[in-house]
Amino acid sequence: MKRVLILGGTSEATALAAKVSTWPDVEVITSLAGRTQHPSVPVGGTLRIGGFGGEKGLSQYLLDNRIDVLIDATHPFAVQISFHAAAAAVDCKIPHLMLVRPAWKRLPPDQWIEVDSIEAGAAILPTCGRRVFLTVGRQQLAPFAGLKDIWFLMRLIDPPAFDALVPPGKILYARGPFSLDNERKLLLEHQIDTIVTKNSGGSATYAKILAARELGLKVVMVKRPPAPPAETVADVESAQNWLLEKLQF
C-alpha cells in the first residue's frame, strides 16, 4: 500500500484526492490547515485538519505515517506551508510535487494596478478608489481598517475574528464559484469603482475580473509571492500522470 499526502485547501486538491483514492493499493490523506470553518472536503481518502508545527513537524509526520509521496496543492498564497513542504520532502527523501493553478493574465482592456503585497495594496488604494470590493479573505482585512474615507464591500467565506480590525462598509458572506451576471449586478448595485484581490487564478472567482473589464473598473491586483523551487504542474490531470510515474504503476 502506497501512501500519498495531499496538502489541500483548493478545488484542485479535492479533485485530485477524489480521483487517486479510487486507485488500488493507494491510500490518500488530505490535510487542511483548518482556517475555514466549513471547508470543502474530498469525497475519497482520509481527512486531516490542523497544522504540523513547522518544517520539522511536517518532516516528522511524513516519517511517522510512512508517506511515500507529498503533493502540495495548497492556495498559491499559502507560501509558508509550501516552503515547509519542499524542505520536508528533501529531508525525508520522498518525491514532491506542487500543483499550482495558473495565475490570471492581464489583457489589454484591464485596468490593473499590480502590487507586491496586501499592505502595498492598502497604501495605494486612497489614490484610486472610494467604493471598493475587497476580496482578500477575512485574515487580511486589518491593513484596510484605517482607510476611513473609503467604503468597502467585503466578501468573505467565514466571519472575521471578534477582535479583528475591519474596514468600514458591508460584509457579504458567500462562497464561489460566481457567475458573470452575479458579479456585474453586485458591482453595479454597490457602485463599486475599484476591486482589490489576490491573483489566485482559477475559474471560481474569475468572473469579478471579467465584470471589472466589462465595466471599466480598476483592479488592485496583489501578485503571487515567490514559490519554493519544486517540480510543478498546473492541472489535476498532469498531477495524476506524475503520481502514476512516481508510484510506478
JODAPE-V325853 format. One record per residue. N is the residue number from 1. PHI is phi in whole degrees, -180 to 180 (* if undefined). Layout:
# JODAPE-V325853
N&PHI / N&PHI
This chain:
# JODAPE-V325853
1&* / 2&-92 / 3&-118 / 4&-118 / 5&-103 / 6&-109 / 7&-82 / 8&-107 / 9&116 / 10&-125 / 11&-65 / 12&-65 / 13&-63 / 14&-64 / 15&-66 / 16&-65 / 17&-62 / 18&-62 / 19&-76 / 20&-70 / 21&-66 / 22&-88 / 23&-73 / 24&-70 / 25&63 / 26&-130 / 27&-108 / 28&-108 / 29&-118 / 30&-103 / 31&-111 / 32&-113 / 33&-69 / 34&90 / 35&-83 / 36&-99 / 37&-67 / 38&-130 / 39&-72 / 40&-79 / 41&-106 / 42&-67 / 43&-86 / 44&-129 / 45&82 / 46&-104 / 47&-108 / 48&-125 / 49&-125 / 50&128 / 51&-79 / 52&-110 / 53&87 / 54&85 / 55&-60 / 56&-67 / 57&-64 / 58&-67 / 59&-59 / 60&-66 / 61&-63 / 62&-60 / 63&-71 / 64&-63 / 65&-102 / 66&52 / 67&-76 / 68&-92 / 69&-143 / 70&-117 / 71&-119 / 72&-95 / 73&-118 / 74&-79 / 75&-64 / 76&-57 / 77&-98 / 78&-86 / 79&-70 / 80&-64 / 81&-66 / 82&-66 / 83&-67 / 84&-63 / 85&-65 / 86&-61 / 87&-69 / 88&-67 / 89&-64 / 90&-65 / 91&-61 / 92&-93 / 93&59 / 94&-122 / 95&-62 / 96&-140 / 97&-131 / 98&-106 / 99&-103 / 100&-126 / 101&-65 / 102&-61 / 103&-71 / 104&-67 / 105&-107 / 106&-74 / 107&-105 / 108&-51 / 109&-73 / 110&-70 / 111&-109 / 112&-88 / 113&-117 / 114&-87 / 115&-130 / 116&-89 / 117&-158 / 118&-59 / 119&-61 / 120&-66 / 121&-64 / 122&-65 / 123&-66 / 124&-87 / 125&-59 / 126&-60 / 127&-86 / 128&-137 / 129&-143 / 130&-126 / 131&-127 / 132&-119 / 133&-94 / 134&-105 / 135&-132 / 136&-114 / 137&98 / 138&-69 / 139&-87 / 140&-127 / 141&-84 / 142&-55 / 143&-59 / 144&-97 / 145&-66 / 146&-86 / 147&-90 / 148&-75 / 149&-93 / 150&-119 / 151&-99 / 152&-117 / 153&-102 / 154&-108 / 155&-99 / 156&-131 / 157&-86 / 158&-121 / 159&-65 / 160&-69 / 161&-60 / 162&-61 / 163&-105 / 164&-73 / 165&-81 / 166&-122 / 167&-65 / 168&-70 / 169&147 / 170&-129 / 171&-103 / 172&-119 / 173&-98 / 174&-163 / 175&-126 / 176&-69 / 177&-79 / 178&-118 / 179&-89 / 180&-62 / 181&-60 / 182&-62 / 183&-69 / 184&-61 / 185&-61 / 186&-63 / 187&-66 / 188&-71 / 189&-60 / 190&-101 / 191&54 / 192&-73 / 193&-112 / 194&-147 / 195&-112 / 196&-116 / 197&-150 / 198&-96 / 199&-79 / 200&-78 / 201&74 / 202&83 / 203&-100 / 204&-61 / 205&-121 / 206&-72 / 207&-60 / 208&-66 / 209&-71 / 210&-63 / 211&-66 / 212&-62 / 213&-62 / 214&-65 / 215&-92 / 216&73 / 217&-92 / 218&-79 / 219&-129 / 220&-85 / 221&-106 / 222&-82 / 223&-72 / 224&-69 / 225&-74 / 226&-61 / 227&-103 / 228&-69 / 229&-66 / 230&-166 / 231&-67 / 232&-134 / 233&-127 / 234&-110 / 235&-150 / 236&-65 / 237&-61 / 238&-65 / 239&-65 / 240&-62 / 241&-63 / 242&-61 / 243&-67 / 244&-58 / 245&-66 / 246&-70 / 247&-85 / 248&60 / 249&-82
